[in-house]
Amino acid sequence: MRFTKMHGLGNDYVYVSLFDQSLAVDPARLAIIVSDRHFGVGADGLILIMPSDRADARMRMFNADGSEGEMCGNGVRCVAKYVYDHGITRNNPVTIETGRGVLTLELEVSGGRVERVRVDMGPPILEPSAIPTLLEGCPPLDAPLSIGDRAFPVTAVSMGNPHAVIHVPDVAGFPLETIGPQIERHPAFPRRVNVHFVEILSFNEVQMRTWERGSGITLACGTGACAVCVAGVLTGRTGRRIVARLPGGSLELEWPANDESVFMTGPATEVFSGTIDV
């Protein structure tokens, strides 16, 4: 099987194009195999690039544990780069079918190759039953969530996949590796949740760290950064245009005043290609 390793700000996936080959193994099992950083390729998960009758290409993403996710912001930027750089389409903007629906992506091209991508991520989903979450509020804003003897103020947002945003005074010193997995699987989130701890640097800049549902600590989360932007606006902590500083780099986010689509801009990088027997 041919594959390409790509990443958005260090949020890395193994990409398999099904435009020129078929998949002979269950994708959930394949995701576990290729994601292993000691015995596989090493990645946060697997992304399939597929033909679509609604868009230039279709994306399916699987977390490192084999669970399928609805959406991946860093991943969809890389899919757009792949289909353009590899000649599947020369459209700009490009359209990608996802679990969130068909997204439109504007490409910044240099020397015939995509360097950065601006994604129309669609409007945030704020109805609790659609996020989904059992937290109180519509949407839940700084709703208390108990973990052991501590209560965390959680703002819940969906960008096609569920997110819990928690503002803390010192994100670097926060015990992400212990609190993150407990919130991911908390009963308040029936389909589990991506967890983001956020430090406000200014009205237009935040620093964040992420525990991703099904993958653990990652260097970046594109849909999560979008959720952080929305949460900042809804709780009055930030403006509608921010820069999110993540361990792997920075993303530019904008949620215009019409309260419709969130826009995310960031890089997409191809690392290497190869083959693997599965």
C-alpha positions as CSV (number, residue, x, y, z in Angstrom):
1,M,0.0,0.0,0.0
2,R,1.3,3.4,-1.0
3,F,1.1,6.2,1.6
4,T,2.2,9.8,2.2
5,K,3.1,11.2,5.6
6,M,1.9,14.8,6.1
7,H,1.3,17.2,9.0
8,G,-0.3,20.5,9.9
9,L,1.7,22.1,12.7
10,G,3.0,18.7,13.8
11,N,-0.5,17.1,13.9
12,D,0.6,14.2,11.7
13,Y,-1.3,11.6,9.8
14,V,-0.7,8.8,7.3
15,Y,-2.5,9.7,4.1
16,V,-3.7,7.0,1.7
17,S,-5.0,8.1,-1.7
18,L,-7.8,5.8,-3.1
19,F,-7.8,7.5,-6.4
20,D,-5.2,5.1,-7.8
21,Q,-5.4,2.1,-5.4
22,S,-7.9,0.1,-3.4
23,L,-7.9,-0.6,0.3
24,A,-7.7,-4.3,1.2
25,V,-7.8,-3.9,4.9
26,D,-10.3,-2.5,7.4
27,P,-9.4,1.2,7.8
28,A,-9.9,1.2,11.6
29,R,-7.4,-1.7,11.9
30,L,-5.1,0.1,9.4
31,A,-5.2,3.3,11.5
32,I,-3.9,1.4,14.6
33,I,-1.1,-0.3,12.6
34,V,0.2,2.8,10.8
35,S,-0.1,5.1,13.8
36,D,2.2,3.1,16.1
37,R,5.3,5.2,16.5
38,H,7.5,2.2,17.3
39,F,6.2,-0.5,15.0
40,G,4.4,1.4,12.3
41,V,4.8,4.6,10.3
42,G,4.0,6.8,13.3
43,A,1.2,9.2,13.3
44,D,-1.8,10.7,15.2
45,G,-4.0,8.7,12.9
46,L,-5.0,7.7,9.3
47,I,-6.7,9.9,6.6
48,L,-8.1,8.4,3.5
49,I,-8.3,10.6,0.3
50,M,-11.2,9.3,-1.8
51,P,-13.2,10.2,-4.9
52,S,-16.4,12.2,-4.3
53,D,-19.5,12.8,-6.3
54,R,-20.0,16.1,-4.4
55,A,-16.6,17.6,-4.2
56,D,-13.0,17.5,-5.6
57,A,-12.2,14.7,-3.1
58,R,-13.6,13.1,0.1
59,M,-11.8,12.7,3.4
60,R,-12.2,10.1,6.0
61,M,-10.1,10.3,9.2
62,F,-9.4,7.7,11.9
63,N,-7.7,8.4,15.2
64,A,-4.7,6.4,16.4
65,D,-7.0,4.1,18.4
66,G,-9.0,3.2,15.2
67,S,-12.1,5.3,16.0
68,E,-13.4,7.4,13.2
69,G,-13.6,11.1,13.6
70,E,-16.1,13.4,11.9
71,M,-13.6,16.1,11.1
72,C,-9.9,17.2,11.3
73,G,-8.9,20.8,10.6
74,N,-5.2,20.2,10.2
75,G,-6.0,17.0,8.2
76,V,-8.3,18.7,5.7
77,R,-5.7,21.4,4.9
78,C,-3.2,18.5,4.1
79,V,-5.8,16.8,1.9
80,A,-6.3,20.0,0.0
81,K,-2.5,20.2,-0.5
82,Y,-2.3,16.6,-1.6
83,V,-5.0,16.7,-4.2
84,Y,-3.5,19.9,-5.7
85,D,0.2,19.1,-5.5
86,H,-0.4,15.5,-6.9
87,G,-2.6,16.7,-9.8
88,I,-5.9,15.2,-8.7
89,T,-7.4,18.7,-9.2
90,R,-6.1,22.1,-10.1
91,N,-9.1,23.9,-8.7
92,N,-8.5,26.8,-6.4
93,P,-10.5,27.0,-4.2
94,V,-10.8,23.3,-3.7
95,T,-13.7,21.5,-2.2
96,I,-13.4,18.5,0.2
97,E,-16.3,16.3,1.4
98,T,-16.0,15.5,5.1
99,G,-18.1,14.2,7.9
100,R,-19.0,17.9,8.5
101,G,-20.2,18.3,4.9
102,V,-18.4,19.9,1.9
103,L,-15.8,22.4,2.9
104,T,-14.3,25.1,0.7
105,L,-10.5,25.7,1.0
106,E,-8.5,28.6,-0.5
107,L,-4.9,27.6,-1.4
108,E,-1.8,29.8,-1.1
109,V,0.4,28.4,-3.8
110,S,4.1,29.0,-4.4
111,G,6.2,27.4,-7.1
112,G,3.3,25.1,-8.0
113,R,2.9,23.7,-4.5
114,V,0.5,24.6,-1.7
115,E,2.1,26.2,1.3
116,R,-0.9,27.5,3.4
117,V,-4.6,26.9,3.3
118,R,-7.6,29.0,4.4
119,V,-10.6,26.8,5.3
120,D,-14.2,27.8,5.6
121,M,-15.0,25.5,8.5
122,G,-18.7,26.2,8.6
123,P,-20.6,27.6,11.5
124,P,-20.1,26.3,15.0
125,I,-22.7,23.9,16.4
126,L,-23.9,25.2,19.8
127,E,-27.0,23.2,20.6
128,P,-26.0,20.8,23.5
129,S,-27.8,17.8,22.0
130,A,-25.9,18.2,18.7
131,I,-22.4,18.8,20.3
132,P,-23.3,16.4,22.1
133,T,-23.0,17.2,25.8
134,L,-25.1,16.9,28.9
135,L,-23.6,20.1,30.4
136,E,-26.1,22.8,31.3
137,G,-26.5,25.9,29.1
138,C,-27.2,26.5,25.4
139,P,-24.4,26.5,24.7
140,P,-22.7,25.6,27.9
141,L,-20.5,28.5,28.8
142,D,-18.0,28.0,31.7
143,A,-20.3,25.2,32.9
144,P,-18.8,23.4,35.9
145,L,-17.5,19.9,35.3
146,S,-16.3,17.8,38.3
147,I,-13.1,15.7,38.0
148,G,-12.4,14.2,41.4
149,D,-12.3,17.0,43.9
150,R,-11.8,19.7,41.3
151,A,-14.4,21.6,39.2
152,F,-13.4,23.0,35.7
153,P,-15.3,25.7,33.9
154,V,-16.1,24.1,30.5
155,T,-17.4,25.8,27.3
156,A,-18.6,23.2,24.9
157,V,-18.6,23.7,21.1
158,S,-18.8,21.4,18.1
159,M,-17.1,22.1,14.8
160,G,-18.5,18.9,13.4
161,N,-16.7,17.1,16.2
162,P,-17.1,17.9,20.0
163,H,-14.8,20.1,21.9
164,A,-14.4,21.1,25.6
165,V,-12.6,24.4,26.1
166,I,-11.2,25.2,29.5
167,H,-9.4,28.5,30.3
168,V,-6.5,28.2,32.7
169,P,-4.0,30.8,34.0
170,D,-0.9,28.7,33.1
171,V,-1.4,26.3,30.2
172,A,2.3,25.2,30.1
173,G,2.1,23.9,33.7
174,F,-1.3,22.3,33.5
175,P,-1.4,18.5,34.0
176,L,-2.8,17.8,30.5
177,E,-1.7,14.1,30.5
178,T,-3.8,13.3,33.6
179,I,-6.9,15.6,33.4
180,G,-7.3,15.4,29.6
181,P,-8.2,11.7,29.4
182,Q,-10.6,12.0,32.3
183,I,-12.5,14.8,30.6
184,E,-12.4,13.0,27.2
185,R,-14.4,10.1,28.6
186,H,-16.5,12.0,31.1
187,P,-20.2,11.0,31.1
188,A,-21.1,14.6,30.2
189,F,-19.8,13.9,26.7
190,P,-21.7,10.8,25.3
191,R,-19.4,10.5,22.2
192,R,-16.2,11.5,24.1
193,V,-14.6,14.9,23.5
194,N,-11.5,16.8,22.4
195,V,-10.2,18.8,25.3
196,H,-8.3,22.1,25.1
197,F,-6.7,24.1,27.8
198,V,-6.3,27.7,26.9
199,E,-4.3,30.6,28.4
200,I,-5.3,34.1,27.3
201,L,-2.3,36.1,26.2
202,S,-4.2,39.1,24.9
203,F,-7.6,39.9,23.4
204,N,-6.3,38.7,20.1
205,E,-3.9,35.9,21.1
206,V,-4.1,32.6,23.0
207,Q,-1.9,29.7,23.9
208,M,-3.4,26.3,23.9
209,R,-2.7,22.6,24.5
210,T,-4.8,19.7,23.4
211,W,-5.8,16.2,24.4
212,E,-7.4,14.7,21.3
213,R,-10.2,12.2,21.5
214,G,-8.7,8.8,20.4
215,S,-5.2,10.1,20.0
216,G,-4.0,11.7,23.2
217,I,-1.7,14.7,23.4
218,T,-1.1,16.2,19.9
219,L,1.0,19.2,18.7
220,A,-2.0,20.9,17.2
221,C,-5.8,20.6,16.6
222,G,-7.4,22.7,13.9
223,T,-11.0,22.2,14.8
224,G,-10.0,22.7,18.4
225,A,-8.4,26.1,17.6
226,C,-11.7,27.1,15.9
227,A,-13.6,26.0,19.0
228,V,-11.3,28.0,21.1
229,C,-12.0,31.1,19.0
230,V,-15.7,30.6,19.3
231,A,-15.5,30.0,23.1
232,G,-13.4,33.1,23.5
233,V,-16.0,35.3,21.7
234,L,-18.9,33.7,23.6
235,T,-17.4,34.2,27.0
236,G,-16.0,37.7,26.2
237,R,-12.4,36.7,26.6
238,T,-11.2,37.3,23.1
239,G,-12.0,39.1,19.8
240,R,-13.4,37.5,16.7
241,R,-10.0,37.4,15.0
242,I,-7.2,35.7,17.0
243,V,-3.9,33.9,16.7
244,A,-3.8,30.5,18.5
245,R,-0.3,29.4,19.6
246,L,-0.1,25.6,19.7
247,P,3.0,23.5,20.5
248,G,3.5,22.8,16.8
249,G,3.0,26.4,15.6
250,S,0.3,29.0,15.1
251,L,-3.1,29.2,13.4
252,E,-5.1,32.2,12.4
253,L,-8.8,32.1,13.3
254,E,-11.7,34.4,12.4
255,W,-15.3,34.2,13.4
256,P,-17.0,37.1,11.6
257,A,-19.7,39.1,13.3
258,N,-22.5,37.4,11.2
259,D,-21.9,34.4,13.6
260,E,-21.8,32.0,10.6
261,S,-18.6,30.3,9.3
262,V,-15.4,30.1,11.2
263,F,-12.3,30.5,9.1
264,M,-8.9,28.9,9.8
265,T,-5.6,29.6,8.1
266,G,-2.5,27.6,8.5
267,P,0.3,25.5,6.8
268,A,0.2,22.0,5.3
269,T,3.4,20.0,4.9
270,E,4.3,16.8,3.1
271,V,7.1,14.9,4.8
272,F,7.7,11.7,2.8
273,S,6.0,8.9,0.8
274,G,6.5,5.1,1.0
275,T,4.9,1.7,0.9
276,I,3.9,-0.6,3.7
277,D,2.7,-4.2,3.7
278,V,-0.6,-4.7,5.6
